[in-house]
Amino acid sequence: MLSVGLITSDNKHLSHVLGLALDRFHIEITLNGATAGEALAHPEACGVDIWVARLPGERAETLSTLLPGRSDPTQPGPLAVVCDGSRTQVAAAMANGASAIVLPDDTVFDTAAAIHAAAACALFVSPRLLRRVDGRLTDVLTARVPSPKVLTEREERVLSLMSAGMSNAQIGRTLFISPTTVSTHVGNILRKLEAGNRTAAVITALEMSLIAPPVRRP
């Protein structure tokens, strides 16, 4: 279960997030505060896995205080920012360590996907925002330094073959490795993606854009 710290002074947004029933996606809101300072002072703050902050309301420059100890401040951290989608807000959020950008009234599915992506420090942008993206905002998004890899190259290859419906034995023959080695890779994949089974791992990987969708043959 991912522990989330919510930072918002917008009561409407607070009610929206609390009403999403995110526990269905193994997400629990463990604390909320009106500001980053208030949230960090909460006794539960040390147990937070990911922060979700609302802009405007929280000043963008304070977001980096939620991500102490980063050796490279240009790299993303476990932070999702909720904003109205303006170029200025998106740029400020990403400059201060956000991995995920969502809109205030995004669906529970997009919100959950954003939180899981940010927990892995992987880039996620609201699909609704992408549909209305303009050239200037594209520049902001594509200028981002690549986020740390969640899976190794071998694990990504195994996961891609899993998404195509291959068994461990078939994957082993394809990659010229033993089924036991495949099983070890599958175990590592499930652990890293916090997935209960192979199907859940594939769904999570597709949501996080870790692998390409499998090609459906006619």
N, C-alpha and C positions, 0 to 999 in steps of 0.2 A: 504494500500500500504506500503510495507516494504521499508524503506530508507536505501540504502547501500553506505558505503564509500569504495572506491576501492583504494588499495595501490599497485602500480606496476610501475617499471621503464622500463618494457619491452613493447615497443610500439606495437609489434606484439600481445602480450597478451591483451593489452588495446583495440586494434582494434577488437580482437576476442570477448571480453566480451561485448563491446558496440554494436557489430553487432548481438547479440543473441536475441534482442527484448524481454528482460525479463519482460517488462511491461505486457505481456500476462499472466504472473504468479504473478501479483500484486507486482512486484519488480521494484524499480526505483533507478538507480545509481545517487545519488545526489551530489557526489563529488569524485574527484580522486586526488591522490598525489603520488609523486615518493617515499616518505618515510613516516613512521608513524608520525614523527615530523611535516612534511609538511601537512599531512592530518589533524592532530589534531589542527593545527593552522588555519585551514579553518573556516570561519564564520559559515558554515553549520554543523560543526562537532558535535555540541551538539544535533542535531536532528537525528543523525545516529542511526538506529536500530541494524545494524549488519555490521561488517567490513569484507572485503575480501582482503587478502594480498597474494602477490606472493613471493614464495621462489624458488630459491635464488634471491637476489636482496634486499629484506628487511631482515635484520639480525633477526634471530629467537628470540633472547633475547629481542628485542624491542617490540615484539608482546604484551607482558603483559602490556605495557603502554596504549594499546587500551582498556584495561579492568580494569579500576580503581575501587576500592571499593569492590573487592571480598573478603569476609570474609575467604574463604578457597581457596588458590591459586591452589589447586589440582583439583578443580572443573572446568568444561568447561564453557566458556562464549560465547557470540554471535559473534563468530569469525570463518570464513571459511578460510582455507589456501590452496592456489594453489601451488602444488609442482610437482616435477618429480617422486615422489613415492619411493625415496630411504628410507631405514630404518632410516638413520640418520635424514633426513628431517622430516619424519613422527613423529619420537620420539621428535624432537625439537619443532615441531608445537604443539603437544599434551601437552608437558611439560609446554608450555607457554599459555595454555588456549584455544586452538582451539577445536571446536566441530566437524567441518567438514573438510575432506580432499578430494580435487578434483584434477584432472589432468588438465594441461593447455588447452587441446583441447577436454575436455568432452563436451557432447551434451548439448543443452539448457535445456533438461529435467533433466539431472543429476545435472547440475549447479543450476537450480532452486530448485530442491529437497534438495540440500546441503544447500542453503541459508535459506530455510524455516526450515530445521532441526536445523541449527545453531542458528536461531532466537529463537528457543525453547530450546536451549542448549542441544540438543539431538545429539547423535553420528551419523555421516554419513560418509561413506567411498566410494569413487568412485567405482562403480561395476567393471570397467575395472582394477582398482588397485587390487581389491579382486581376480579377475580371475588370476592374475599373482603373487598373494601373496606367500611368502615363509614362512618357519617356524619361522624365526627370526622376520619378520614383524608381524606375528600373535601374537607373544609374546608381542610386543609393543601395539597392538590393544587391546588385552584381559587384559592387566595389568591396563587398565584405570579404575579409580574410577567411579562407575555408576553415570550417569547424573541425575539432579533433575527431578522428575516426572512432566510431563505436565498435565496429567489428574489424577483424583482420581481413586481408584480401582473401585468404583461404576460406574464412567463415562466410564472407559475402558470396563466394562462389558456391559453397555448400547450400547456403540459404536460397540462392537463385535456382538451384536444381531442386530443392525442396518445393519451391513455389510452382515448379513444373510438374509436381506430383511424383517425383522419383522416390523410391525406397532407399534405405541406407545401402543396400547391396548395389543398386543401380548407380547411386552416386559414387560409390567406391570404384566401380568399374570405369565410370566416366573419368574420374580424377586419378585412377591408378593408385588408390590407397585402400587399405583394408576397411571392412565394415566397422571394426572396432574403433579405428581412427575417425571414421565418419561419425560414429556415435558420440565420441568425445567432442567433436566440433559441434554437433547438434546440442549437446548438453551445455556447452559454453554459450551458444547462441541463445538458448532459452533463458539462461541465467542473466546474460547481459541485457536482454530485451524484457526481462521480467515476464516471460510468457509461460503459460501453463502447459502448452502443447505446441506442436509444429504449426498447426493452422493459425493459432494466435500469434506465433512468432512471425509468420509470413505477413499477416494483416498489419501488425505493428511496423514491420520493416517497410511495407508499401506506404503506410501513412507517413513514415519518417523519411521516405525517398532514399532508403538505404539500398534498395534494389529496384530494377526496372520491372514493370508488370510483365508477367509471362505472356509469350506470344501464343495466341490461340490458333491452332492449325485447323483448316476447314476439313 
